[in-house]
Every structure is written in C-alpha cells, then in structure tokens.
C-alpha cells in the first residue's frame, strides 16, 4: 500500500513484531511518531470534522516490541519483556491473550502507557488549536484492549475519549466476543461514555445482530468499512428500519 514519506524515511521508528521482524507500523514510543500522527489528526480536524475515530481495531497490537520500549521496560523492571517468537497466534487474531501470565500483563500495561500518552497529547493539541469541540472515539477489540495497547481505565478516567466503539477483530468470531457476557465491562464504559457497537460490513451478517445488540445494552451502532454501507442499498434499508 501507499505509505507516507515519514514512514519510508525513518526505519528507526518502525515497530518490531514479537518474533523479531520489523513491523508495518510506526512505534508510538517515539515522540517524533506521536507528533507526526497528531499533526495529521489536527489538520484533518481543522477541515471541519465533528470527530476523529482512532481505529485501534486495525493492525493490532498498536504498540509492540520496538527497542525503545524494550529498553525502557528493562530500565524500570531490570529484565527484558516476555516474548515468544514462535507463538502460533502472536497478534491474537483467533485467540484470547494469556491474562493469567503476570509478566505478560505487566508488559502490556507498560507499553499501553505510550498509547495513553498519545491520547493525552492529542487532547492537548486539539485544545491548543481551538478544537475542543472535536470528539475523539476509539475503536477497540473488547477482550484484547490491554494487549492491543489500550489502557481502558486511563482513557475513560482521564477523559481521553468521548465514545468507545467495540467489535471483535478480523478473524474473530462470536466465540471470542466475550465482553457481551461481562456486564461489568459494559457498565464501566457506559458510566463514562457512550458505548457503540460495530457491526460487520456484510448485511447478511449484520441484520440478525442488530436487535441482539440493542437488547444487550448499547448506545448506538456503526458499520465497519462504511463505504460498503453506502454502496449497498440493503444496508441503507436496514438503518432506515431502525428509525421507524
């Protein structure tokens, strides 16, 4: 795909996957990377947008194993972060993270701090540019938030987001959508911000989900890959039916 010059010209800022290879993302542990991304978001907001949606659902985890993060972790805890180069599903696309491993959880919590800092700096930049009215939504995998780099408590308690959009990630089926069996998770989010449920871009899959989603307690619905929505008249009919 097309990439920006900043990515192409700065391999020192690239992420590193758990198995050791260079990742396809820029690492948010670098201040320069956060500044680069925030500048893009602020520029977009200045065009008159009502909000920004940070799609943490894509290319997860958002923060991985770049050397800058590993070195900082070692300075704080005296050891390298845990990693398994041969993990069969290192990005947990079809499995849930091993929450029982305290060492992993500590590492996930640590690296999530970089994404939280990004959220703080984005809020500050919007405020500095007179854009406090611009809402910030985060799109997350409900069962994988901390693994993916989202410290949900921090984002909610510090007011870093105005909406939470939640959906299972690519390759994940209903068997992994366990948050809907955990009312405390929904209650935690809805006590702070609206909870929006993402539905798939295929109308045949989305239609039977809608009534269940509303019944289970959500504040709204939106579509993953919205271009499919506007091109498929059946999707438009589905949304119109919800207004009746």
Residue pairs with C-beta under 8 A, 6 or more apart in sequence:
6 26
6 36
7 13
7 14
7 26
10 26
10 32
11 22
13 26
13 27
13 30
13 32
13 33
14 22
14 23
14 25
14 26
14 27
14 66
15 22
15 23
15 24
15 25
15 26
15 27
15 63
15 64
15 65
15 66
16 22
16 23
16 27
16 64
16 65
16 66
16 67
17 23
17 64
17 65
17 90
18 64
18 65
18 83
18 84
18 85
18 87
18 90
19 85
19 86
19 87
19 90
20 65
20 85
23 64
23 66
24 59
25 59
25 62
25 64
26 33
26 36
26 37
27 33
27 63
27 64
27 66
27 68
27 69
27 114
28 34
28 37
28 62
28 63
28 114
28 115
28 117
28 118
28 149
29 63
29 66
29 68
29 69
29 72
29 111
29 114
30 66
30 68
34 114
34 117
34 118
34 121
35 121
37 118
38 118
38 121
38 122
38 125
39 125
41 52
41 122
41 125
42 125
42 126
42 129
42 131
44 52
45 52
45 126
45 129
45 131
45 134
46 129
46 131
49 134
50 133
50 134
50 135
51 134
51 135
51 136
51 137
51 162
51 163
52 122
52 134
52 135
52 136
52 137
53 137
53 138
53 139
53 165
54 136
54 137
54 138
54 139
54 161
55 139
56 62
56 115
56 138
56 139
56 140
56 141
56 148
56 149
56 150
57 139
57 140
57 141
57 167
57 169
57 198
57 224
60 91
60 92
60 141
60 144
60 147
60 148
60 149
60 169
61 91
61 111
61 144
61 147
61 148
61 149
62 115
62 148
62 149
62 150
63 69
63 111
63 112
63 114
63 115
63 149
64 111
65 81
65 83
69 81
69 110
69 111
69 114
70 80
70 81
72 110
73 80
73 81
73 107
73 110
73 111
74 80
74 81
76 110
77 106
77 110
81 107
81 110
81 111
82 101
82 103
82 104
82 107
84 90
89 95
92 144
92 147
93 169
93 170
93 171
93 172
94 171
94 172
94 176
95 176
96 143
96 144
96 176
96 178
97 104
97 108
97 143
97 144
97 146
97 147
98 104
99 105
105 146
108 146
108 147
108 149
109 146
109 151
111 149
112 146
112 149
112 150
112 151
112 154
113 151
114 149
115 149
115 150
115 151
116 151
116 154
116 155
116 158
116 160
119 136
119 154
119 155
119 158
119 160
119 161
120 158
120 160
122 136
122 160
123 136
123 159
123 160
126 132
126 134
126 136
135 162
135 163
136 160
136 161
136 162
136 163
137 161
137 162
137 163
137 164
137 165
137 196
138 150
138 155
138 161
138 163
138 164
138 165
139 165
139 166
139 167
139 198
140 148
140 150
140 152
140 164
140 165
140 166
141 148
141 166
141 167
141 168
141 169
141 172
142 166
142 167
142 168
142 177
142 178
142 179
142 185
143 176
143 177
143 178
143 179
144 169
145 151
145 152
146 152
152 164
152 188
152 189
154 160
155 161
156 164
156 188
156 189
156 192
156 193
157 192
161 193
162 193
162 194
163 193
163 194
163 195
163 196
164 189
164 193
164 194
164 195
164 196
165 196
165 197
165 198
165 222
166 179
166 189
166 195
166 196
166 197
166 198
167 197
167 198
167 199
167 224
168 174
168 176
168 177
179 185
179 186
180 186
180 216
183 217
186 195
186 216
186 217
186 218
189 195
190 217
190 219
194 219
194 220
195 217
195 218
195 219
195 220
196 218
196 219
196 220
196 221
196 222
197 213
197 218
197 220
197 221
197 222
198 221
198 222
198 223
198 224
199 205
199 206
199 209
199 210
199 213
199 221
199 222
199 223
199 224
200 206
200 209
200 223
200 224
201 223
201 224
201 225
201 226
201 228
201 229
202 228
203 232
203 234
203 235
203 238
206 223
206 235
206 238
207 238
210 221
210 238
210 242
213 221
214 221
221 242
223 229
223 235
228 235
229 235
229 236
229 239
230 236
